[in-house]
């Protein structure tokens, strides 16, 4: 049976792939994904407003046959992740995941691509999620390197684009003849 939530949006697929590559510490595939979906750099993996039905293994509350084993495995894995990584939440941004799971190559690449190192997710910055020494060092080095290279974060770029659009001369609106 199909899920009662409807089809998954392409943005959700991009975010899932991005987080998967971050956790695998593979910067090359991250580059391909970011090229197609720039806002995924700062967007949370799963929005906090989504209900339980949006997680894998759950086919909707009205479905008669659930994939019980898959759902139980997912729940068990969730408990394990929460026990191993204090503060684990699914709705973190990719940079927060990279810091939490100690992935230095992904941290460097995400910051150089425009991820905001000061972004708050669940009230904490990526620096607060960096457990290992490698992650902290990679985060600090990447921030310094990004400042030196003058990399603009996604939010700053969006603001600059908006300001440019506001400065452009507007085409004059010509009133229709009936209003003259």
Secondary structure, 3 states (H helix, E strand, C coil): CCCCCCCCCHHHHHHHHHHHHHHHCCHHHHHHHHHHCHHHHCCCCCCCCCCHHHCCCCCCCCCCCCCHHHHHHHHHHHHHHHHHCCCCCCCCCHHHHHHHCCCHHHHHHHHHHCCCCCCCECCECHHHHCCCHHHHHHHHHHHHHHHHHCCCCHHHHHHHHHHHHHHCCCCCCCCCHHHC
